[in-house]
Amino acid sequence: MPRRTFRYVPFTISQDRTAEPEYEARCVSGDETECGAESGTHHAPGPVEEWQRKHTQETGHRRYRRNFGDYAVLQPAPYEAIKEKT
């Protein structure tokens, strides 16, 4: 049976700058059922926050579920960094 050697290769995780992040909010105010109104998806937090302010003005609702999504990229650490750790 052949022998196998597995080596740890460190990776760095960073936000993928080629893809825009996504922000959105949903109103979860309500006693028995949630309001459920949604801001829609935006590429910056500003429009979502403005939607929340307007929704609160119109309805008096003050509780929101906010979501943020982005894409991550894993890249092997530079060879020099690997060499220093060994």
C-alpha positions, 0 to 999 in steps of 0.5 A: 500500500502506498504511503501518503503524506498530507501537509497543512496548507494555510489559507487566508479568507477575504471578501471577494471584491469582484462581487458586491455585498448584499443588504436587506431587512424584514420587519418582524414587528407584530404580536401574533404574526410578523408584519413581513414587509421587506426592504428588498436587496441593495448593495449598500446599507444606506437604502435599507436603513432609509427603508427602515426609517420610512417603514417605522414612520408609516407603521410605528414598527421598530423591530427588523431582521437584517441580513448581510451577505457576501462572497468569500475567497480562500487563497493559499498563504504566500510561500514565505509565510509558510516557510517561516512557520516550519 
